[in-house]
Amino acid sequence: MNNFVYCNPVKIVFGKGSIAELKELLPANKKIMMIYGGGSIKANGVYDQVLDAAGGRKITEFAGIEANPLYETCMKAVEIIKRENITFLLAAGGGSVIDATKFIAAASLYAGSDPWDILKTGGQCLKSALPFGTVLTLAATGSEMNPNSVISRAKTQEKLAFASPAVYPQFSILDPETLYSLPGRQIANGIVDTFVHVMEQYMTYDNNAPLQDRQAEAVISTLLELSPHVFEEPEDYDLKANLMWCSTQALNGLIACGQPQDWSTHMIGHELTAFYGLDHAQSLAVVLPSLWRCRKEFKKQKLLRYAKRIFNIDTGCPGRDVDEAINKTEEFFHSVKVPTKLSDYGVDAKEAAEKVRDRFNARKVAHGERAEITGDVAYEILAGCK
Amino acid sequence: MNNFVYCNPVKIVFGKGSIAELKELLPANKKIMMIYGGGSIKANGVYDQVLDAAGGRKITEFAGIEANPLYETCMKAVEIIKRENITFLLAAGGGSVIDATKFIAAASLYAGSDPWDILKTGGQCLKSALPFGTVLTLAATGSEMNPNSVISRAKTQEKLAFASPAVYPQFSILDPETLYSLPGRQIANGIVDTFVHVMEQYMTYDNNAPLQDRQAEAVISTLLELSPHVFEEPEDYDLKANLMWCSTQALNGLIACGQPQDWSTHMIGHELTAFYGLDHAQSLAVVLPSLWRCRKEFKKQKLLRYAKRIFNIDTGCPGRDVDEAINKTEEFFHSVKVPTKLSDYGVDAKEAAEKVRDRFNARKVAHGERAEITGDVAYEILAGCK
């Protein structure tokens, strides 16, 4: 096990009716801005619940955060915050709205000349941010309980991540009933996203951290168990509650304690979203199986553990077990109706592979737990997704 | 799943050599008191490492915290703290030292007339406490990452618990190498304590919280896997690291999220320690199997899940599976050389059963997930431990 530091101060308020707790959670003596997306919070009642809990306090609203939140949009919010002396933010939405709020919180107090540097340095240059809380309406990114954010820039077709202890939410309200009205595509994307978050922290090599391995497997087994049913019974409270808690636990730092991490599926996936507009989860579902096939010799120990513990595959022939586990994973993505080939999204695999290779090479980056996913390896992975 | 609030702000600094991090973690401009036990930290080098990291800063020392920390001893520390205007505490030791430090931190700022009220109200009356950090030297209680404390009072033979957000450690340093020199009895006690902590939060009834169930099972499976080896190889770093992380994860609030909890094994066990001086873990090893046997009809769902997932017991005859799982649990305690009958400790079961029954009845308490463990049920449980 590696040495690690773990500290996650987010206060989670979980359960039916929990949005009403905002009344106690919103700090007095602060000027509040509520940040949200395209208006689904008005359709599902969350908007009204927030205003009810705020009990007549004046709240400035900033709507229109996109599914892959844009730097350009965020900077409009920053302008209003500075002009109106806003001192507390409330994100009401899914991971995109929360990620955007983190960047807005950081950029609002950023003293440097170009806020894009926050992303270019991965958050290293960040010292402070406006305080904020969240009301989660989508189980997917885990952003409600972590210090991470991913922002896109339209002008340059870039999608970059940053992380900083300055952008932990002060609180996050998780009411599973907010998931009842979500379209199937968003539920499915959330399931794939959660699954891949776990795998980025699990599917590396055996690092003698058996508790963290089992905590990761706990999320995966629960997700596989729940997934067929969440579509059949959209208003089953416990199913949605368990799905929501899985997605939070998948990326709050816990399962990463002392473990090597990969994240190359995300790094390649971000480029597919930036170039071709694939949903984040779609990009992950495309990259993951191909990446595992390309790298199966390096991930063999953990692929075999996964095969045995999650799918009960143990034929005595390790090569066959590994292949079978990868196939089962791809079948799982298909079972929630998320396609796994670039051609399914009308994208030419060779072109995508070239574009991502060139970008990785230009940036001189190499991702993954062994820092071996160079531009050339990314090419091979994407060429295998056709 | 029940509604819940989860917030655990403790900063965990985990790994080899991590005591040196104290240099950064000890707050400047505070007057520090280091609190420890009988001096094992001098034998195992922790004391020197702490002083090295403090780099010549003046630190007041308070030694002599007992294995079941006494109110009377804690109050002596409080007196010195007030006299010398100490403003930050550093616990260096196991759960007893950390529990004592929590009570000392609370009592030092307590405005009421009698600090024992902190325990009599279970912490309800507590508003603030001195800030403190910990250097953990024993894997057992989880006190390093929770807001709980148990204190005994010699005069009245009482042992009471309190909990309050005011007594979360600011940081806890977990260096697995501090466990190398521990006697086998302390390692064994820590394993039993960790095991029973998980069970108090798991072995109740099915509450449709499958992720939390699996997170609990993750700790148990890992503990069963590690336990035979930690005695054979006392200086195996990874074994000790995994044991240490299991004990922290067993009682930091995570597996309790949205779940019913029992804690009657602890409540009965505390009385055995108060009356007869059994080690805390010994008292748990005595009570748990008998409690499960007395209550197996009420805990059947979870006993069957435990039998199947942990021991792979699934004969098709539920009654036999439950009995077998309870026997296996008792065998596990025996395997780490912790006896499970009151006679093994020279205690008369009937007398103990009467004493605990009378005390529960006098206090008019009923413990357990259904609040059905009255004095009479406790009598039955203890009478079964002979």
Chai-1 contact restraints between the chains, C-beta under 6 A:
chainA,res_idxA,chainB,res_idxB,connection_type,confidence,min_distance_angstrom,max_distance_angstrom,comment,restraint_id
A,M1,B,D238,contact,1.0,0.0,6.0,A-B,restraint_1
A,M1,B,A241,contact,1.0,0.0,6.0,A-B,restraint_2
A,N3,B,G15,contact,1.0,0.0,6.0,A-B,restraint_3
A,F4,B,F14,contact,1.0,0.0,6.0,A-B,restraint_4
A,V5,B,V13,contact,1.0,0.0,6.0,A-B,restraint_5
A,Y6,B,I12,contact,1.0,0.0,6.0,A-B,restraint_6
A,C7,B,K11,contact,1.0,0.0,6.0,A-B,restraint_7
A,P9,B,P9,contact,1.0,0.0,6.0,A-B,restraint_8
A,K11,B,C7,contact,1.0,0.0,6.0,A-B,restraint_9
A,I12,B,Y6,contact,1.0,0.0,6.0,A-B,restraint_10
A,V13,B,V5,contact,1.0,0.0,6.0,A-B,restraint_11
A,F14,B,F4,contact,1.0,0.0,6.0,A-B,restraint_12
A,G15,B,N3,contact,1.0,0.0,6.0,A-B,restraint_13
A,N208,B,D238,contact,1.0,0.0,6.0,A-B,restraint_14
A,P210,B,T222,contact,1.0,0.0,6.0,A-B,restraint_15
A,P210,B,N242,contact,1.0,0.0,6.0,A-B,restraint_16
A,L211,B,A218,contact,1.0,0.0,6.0,A-B,restraint_17
A,L211,B,T222,contact,1.0,0.0,6.0,A-B,restraint_18
A,L211,B,W245,contact,1.0,0.0,6.0,A-B,restraint_19
A,L211,B,C246,contact,1.0,0.0,6.0,A-B,restraint_20
A,R214,B,A218,contact,1.0,0.0,6.0,A-B,restraint_21
A,Q215,B,Q215,contact,1.0,0.0,6.0,A-B,restraint_22
A,Q215,B,A218,contact,1.0,0.0,6.0,A-B,restraint_23
A,A218,B,L211,contact,1.0,0.0,6.0,A-B,restraint_24
A,A218,B,R214,contact,1.0,0.0,6.0,A-B,restraint_25
A,A218,B,Q215,contact,1.0,0.0,6.0,A-B,restraint_26
A,A218,B,A218,contact,1.0,0.0,6.0,A-B,restraint_27
A,T222,B,P210,contact,1.0,0.0,6.0,A-B,restraint_28
A,T222,B,L211,contact,1.0,0.0,6.0,A-B,restraint_29
A,D238,B,M1,contact,1.0,0.0,6.0,A-B,restraint_30
A,D238,B,N208,contact,1.0,0.0,6.0,A-B,restraint_31
A,A241,B,M1,contact,1.0,0.0,6.0,A-B,restraint_32
A,N242,B,P210,contact,1.0,0.0,6.0,A-B,restraint_33
A,W245,B,L211,contact,1.0,0.0,6.0,A-B,restraint_34
A,C246,B,L211,contact,1.0,0.0,6.0,A-B,restraint_35
